[in-house]
Amino acid sequence: MSPSTPAGAADRHPGAPLLALDTLWLQVAGTLCNLQCSHCFISCSPVNHSHAMMTLVSLRPLLEEAASLGVKEYYLTGGEPFLNPEILPILEAVLSQGPATVLTNGLLLRPGTAASLRGLSEATPYSLDLRISLDGWDAAGNDPIRGEGTFDRIVSGIRNLAKEGLAPVLTVTEACGEAGSRDGRLRFLHLMRTIGLPHPRLKIMPLLRIGAETSRTRAYLQAESLRGHALTASEAETLACTTGRMATSRGIFTCPILIEEPAARMGRTLGEALAPVTLRHAACWTCVAEGLSCRT
C-alpha cells in the first residue's frame, strides 16, 4: 500500500458516482418472457413473475419525473417487452419525450406489429431503435441457447422490420463462441444483409455470469472482483450506473443487470436514487474489466 492509499482501501469496493441521469431503463415486461434462454442473467422465463409488468398508468408519473430530471433517452426491456399488451401505447408515451430503444427477442415482431412500429417511428421527432437478441448465425448455434426453432422465428421478425424500413441492431453474446472473431462478425453481417438490412448493425456483449449462466457454464471466480480497484474516470463514463437508472414494478434499481439483487434497489422514485453506488456486486466486474456497455 502506498502512503497515499487510505487505510483499508484494498478491502473496499469502488464507488461509482452519478455523473448525470441521462438514461432511464424501464422493465416494462417485468421478468416474464416467452423464452427461457440458458444464459439469461436475470433468469427470465414464462413463469418468472418476480417483477410484474408495468402499465401505462403506472409509468406516467415516472416519465414526468424523468422529464423533470433531464433524462435524455429511454430503454424498454424485460422479459420480453412485446408480451406487455400495452407496449405500443407505452412506447408512444415514451417517444413523446425522448429517443427510445426496445430490447426484444424478436419472436413477436409480426407484420402488423412491425407496421405499427414504423408508424410510431414516423410520428415522433425522436429516434426509435429495436435491439434483437440472437446467439448464432444459424439454427445450430442459436437454438441450443435460445430454444428449438427460435432462429427461424427471430430471423422472420427481423425480416418483418426490414420490410417496413426499420433497421434493428443485432445483439449477440459471447455464448456464441466465435462472435467476437473477425470471421464470426462477418458471418453475422452477411446474415443481416441476406435478411434485408443493407447497413447492418451488430453489438457483441460479454457474458454476465449470474442468473441462468451460472448453471450453463460457471459463476464468477473469487479473483473476478473489484475489491481494492480504483475506478478511473474513463471506466466510470462507460458504466450504466453512472448515467442512468432502472425502473421496475418494485422500484428503482442501480442498473438493468441487477434487478434480482435486493441491495441494488435504491427507492421508489428517481429522486430517491440520485446517489452514488458501490460496485460490490459480482456482475460489476464484467462492466469494468470487460468494458460492458448496456447502451446501444
N, C-alpha and C positions, 0 to 999 in steps of 0.2 A: 504494500500500500504506500503510495507516495504521500509526502507531507500535506499535499493539498486535498487528499481524498478524505471526506468526512468519516469519522469512526463508524463502523458498521455498514458502510456503503456497499461493500462486497456482498452483503447478505440481503440487500434490498432489491426490489424490482423497480425499474424506472417508471417515472410518471410521464404521462402524455398530456400536454396542455390542450385546451380547446382553442385553436387558433382562430376559428370562425365557424359559425353554424351555417355552412353553405349548402349542405346536403341533408335531406330527410328521407330515410328509408321507411317504407310502410309495409308491414307484414299483412297484406290485405287478405290473403288466404289462410292466415294462421299457419298451422303445421299440417294441414290437410293436403294431401297430394294424391293424384291418380297413379303414381308410380311409387316404388319402394327401392330406390337405387342403392346399390351395395356400398357406395362411397359417400352417401349423403351426410354432411357434417351436422345436420340438425335431426337426422333420422325421421324426416317427414315420410308419411305413408297414408294409405286410405283410412287408417284407424288412429292416427295420432291427432288428438284434439287438445294437446297441452296449451296451445294458443288458439283462440277462436278466430273465425273470420271477422274482419272489420266491416262495418256497414257505412253507407254514405252519411247517415245521420251522425254516427259516432265520429266520423272523420272531419266533419265541417268545422267544429271548434279547433281541432288540431291544425287544420290548414290555415285557419285565421291566425292562430298563434304563430305558426311558421312564417306567414307573410309578415307579421309584425316584427319578427326577429331577424328578417332579412334572408331567409332561406332562398337559395337560387335555383336548386334543381331537386327532383324527386325520383326515387326508385321504388317501384312496386314489385313485391316479391311474395314468396310463400315458403313452403307449399307451392301449389300451382294456382297462380292468380286467376286464370280463366275458369276455375271451379266456382269462384265467387259470382253469384248471379247478378250482382251489381257492378261487376268490373267495368263495364263500358261507361255508366254514369259516374262512377268513381274516377275513372281516367279523365273523363270530360271535365270534372271539377278540378282535378289536379292541373290539367293543361290550361285552365283558365288563369293560372297564376305562375306557371313556370314550366320549363322543359321536363319531360318525363321519360323514364326508361322502364320497360316491363321485362322482368326476368321470367321466362317460361320454358317448359319442356317441349312446347310446340304441338302437343297431341291434339289440342282443342282449337287449333287455328284453321277452322273450316272455311270454305269460300265466303260464306256470309259474314263470318267474324272478321276475316281479312278485309272485306269491303267496308265494314263498319270502322275498322281501324284507319283505313285510308280516309274515310270521311272525317274522322276526328282529327287526323293529321292536317287535312286541308282547311279545317275550320279554325285552327289555332295559330297564333303568331309564333308559338313556341315549337320546338322540335319534339317529335315522338320517336323513340327508339325501341326496338324489340331486341332482346338478347335471348337466343335459343341455345339450350344445352344439348350437346352431342358428345359421345365419347369414343368415336371411331369413324373412319371414313367409309366403313362398310358395316353390314349387319354382324359379321363375325367378330368385329372389335367392340361394337357398341352394345349389342343385345345382352351379353353376359353381365354387363354392368347396369343397364337401364331397363332390361326386361325383354323377353321374347317378342319379336315383331315391332319393337319401338323404332328401329332405324327407319323402316319404310314409312311409318306414320309421321315421324319427325320431318323427314325429307318432304313428305306431302304438305305439311304445314308451311315449311319454308317456301315451297313452290307456290302455294296459295298467296303468300305475301308478295312474292316476286311478281306475280301476275297483276297485282294491284299497285305495282311500282314502289313497294316498300322493301328496303334492303336491311334485313336484320344482321346483327352481329352474332357470329357463331362462337359459343364459349365451349372450350374443351379443357378438361382437367388432365393432369399427368397420370391419371388412371389408364389413359391411352399411352402406353409406354414410349412410343415414338413421336408423341405430339410435339415435343419441343425440338426435334431434329429438323434439319433442312428438308429432308425427304418427307417427313411427316407433315410439315406445314404445306409443302407443295401438293401433297395428296388432298388435304382439306381444301385448299384454294381451288384445286381442279374440280373437286366435288361441287363446291358452291357455284362455280361457273357453269357446270353442266345442269344445275338446278334452275339457273336463270338469273344469277347475280353476277353481272359483268365486272363489278368492282367489289369483290368480296372483302369482308372484314372478319378478322379472326382474333380471338383473345384466348391465350393459353394460361391456365391458372394452376398453381401448385396445389397439392393435396393438403387438406386440413385433417389432421389425424385425431379427430373427435367424432362422436356420433357413430354411424354405421361403419365408417372407415376403420375404426379400431378392431372390428371383427374381420373385415376383409383382408387387411394387412397387419397393421400394428398401431399402437398408441404412441404418443410422444415418448422419447427416451429421456432419461434423467438429465442428460447433457443438453437436451434441447430446451433450454430455459433462458430467460432474460435476466435472471437473478445476477446482480452486480454489473449489468450492462449500462453504459452511459449512452443514452439516446442522443443522436446527433440531430441537428436542425433538419438536414436533408431527409433523414429517416422519418422524423415526425411529420413532415409535409406529406408523405405518401400514405399515412395511416388513416383509416376510415374514422377512427375515434377522435382525431384532431380537427376534423372539418365537418363532422356530421353526427347524427344520432339515429337510432332505430326505434320506431313506434310500433307497438303491438297491442292486442286487446288487453294485455296485462300491464301496460305502462311503457315507459321509455327506457331503452337499454343502450349501452355504450356503442354497440355496433351490430351489424346484421349477422355476425358469426356467433355471437354469444347469448342468444335469446333463451337458451336452456341452462344458463348459468345464473342462479339466483343473485349472486353477488354482483352481476353486471347490470342489474336493474337499478335505475337512478331516480325514479319517481313516477308520478302520474302525468306530469306536464313537461313540456320542453323547458320551461323556465326553471324547473327543479333539476334539470340535467345539464345546466350550463356550468360545469365544473371539470377540473382535470380528472383523469382516470389513471389507475395504476395497472401496468401491464403484467399482471400476475397470472393470467390465465394461460393454459398450455398453448392455445392457438395463437397467442400473441407472438410466439417465437416465429411462426411462419410469416406473419405480416412484416416483421422487422428483418429477420435473417434472409428470407427469400423474396422480399420486396413485393408481397402480395398487395394488390390494389383491387378493391371490390368495385370501384367505379369503372365505367366503360372506357 
